[in-house]
Amino acid sequence: MGSAAKIAGGPTESVFQPEWSPDGVLYFVSDRTNWWNLYRWSPSQSEIEPVCPKAAEFGLPQWVFDMTTYGFESAESLICTYVENGVQHLARLHTKTLQLSEIATPYSAIGGLKVAPGYAVFIGGSTTRPSAIVRFDLQPGETQELRRSSSLEIDSGYISVPEPIEFPTENGLTAYAFYYAPKNQDYIAPADERPPLLVKSHGGPTAATSANFNPSIQYWTSRGIAVLDVNYGGSTGYGRAYRERLKKQWGIVDIDDCVNGAKYLVEQGLVDSNRLCIDGGSAGGYTTLAALTFRDVFRAGASYYGVSDLEALARDTHKFESRYLDGLIGQYPEELPIYQQRSPIHHADQLNCPLIFFQGDEDKIVPPNQAEMMVEILRQKGLPVAYVLFTGEQHGFRKAENIKRALDGELYFYARVFGFQLADTIEPLLIENLPA
């Protein structure tokens, strides 16, 4: 039995998917130069060799097992995926010449890549159609969709294609997002009117949103509402330094980036500054509540099972994320004052705009009382507030009727708050403190 030796990895280096090639060379992905890039090592050489230096991400955050972003077609041909400017690409790396050649596909999101001689299989998502399990024959370059996640077909006249944007944010930095302009082939807005904007803050919070087709975003754009899907500082896909912007800064950097993304679109003349909204689920719900509490830019918002009390989250969350907040906020309970300082529940007196809450009654990660305490504060302040509690739902809604009701309910809420007329007939919901 041979002795163990450390090749790479450590507190300042994230290593992903170590794998032996057919000719006995160890390949792996490392972010030692900021970006998750491909490297290799063999017993016959003393140094690690970079095989594809590139300002792109060949790796993923390791939250689940058996994730893959590359595989070997042969000893000389490595098939891989990488994310560049938020968009995923498929490519072939020639292991002898180290030449990287992009492989054209109709997909902007590629996951679960598995490679065999002559073909690759992956989950492919595009900007205009639901994702599918795809077999890609590498020599003719032909795709075969083995199974689509949905049979849904939507006319392109109703689909808004996302535009990757980069915008200025705090400390002279830039942040990233996908902008979806309103689109509905049956309607044209007046030339002098700008649409409302819904800013979406993803969960995680160190996850990322993608340009993959998302029916819930198209729901808004087909109804005349622009959407900005923000990859705030801390999101995956833009290098290690970008991910680490959120270190000890959750509740600051994410809010700044959502606010500055909205301001950027206002300055570009694309949206109405008086009808800016924000929503998000889980960690995105926390960013939503914090943005509405600690900033004065958005005029309304929706929290989906969002965190209002960070201390409660640190104390009661499940084992897998039990120390997650140490890196995002600070050590708990040693740095309890920071948790309290950034918790919307302790500063709800600063809230001054309408809010709607959607919650599952069986949520163990963010229990209903976190939403209910916020609802009561808004109720006592006389601010328009609505609360929708779904029976049998947990952390994230699973039932189609509840997902639809939440979307319709959020749209109904904004229509009543901003005073615009709905084209669809939507079942009303109770909004307290709403002026006639």
Secondary structure as UniProt FT lines:
FT   TURN            11..12
FT   STRAND          15..20
FT   TURN            22..23
FT   STRAND          26..30
FT   TURN            32..33
FT   STRAND          37..41
FT   TURN            43..44
FT   STRAND          49..50
FT   STRAND          70..74
FT   TURN            75..76
FT   STRAND          77..84
FT   TURN            85..86
FT   STRAND          87..94
FT   TURN            95..97
FT   STRAND          100..103
FT   STRAND          109..116
FT   TURN            117..118
FT   STRAND          119..125
FT   STRAND          132..137
FT   TURN            138..141
FT   STRAND          142..148
FT   HELIX           156..158
FT   STRAND          163..168
FT   HELIX           170..172
FT   STRAND          174..180
FT   TURN            185..186
FT   TURN            191..192
FT   STRAND          197..201
FT   TURN            204..206
FT   HELIX           215..221
FT   TURN            222..224
FT   STRAND          226..231
FT   TURN            233..234
FT   TURN            236..237
FT   HELIX           240..243
FT   HELIX           244..246
FT   TURN            247..252
FT   HELIX           253..267
FT   TURN            268..269
FT   TURN            273..274
FT   STRAND          276..281
FT   HELIX           283..294
FT   STRAND          300..304
FT   HELIX           310..316
FT   HELIX           319..321
FT   TURN            322..323
FT   HELIX           324..328
FT   TURN            332..335
FT   HELIX           336..341
FT   HELIX           344..346
FT   HELIX           348..350
FT   STRAND          355..360
FT   TURN            361..362
FT   HELIX           368..381
FT   STRAND          385..390
FT   TURN            391..392
FT   HELIX           400..418
//
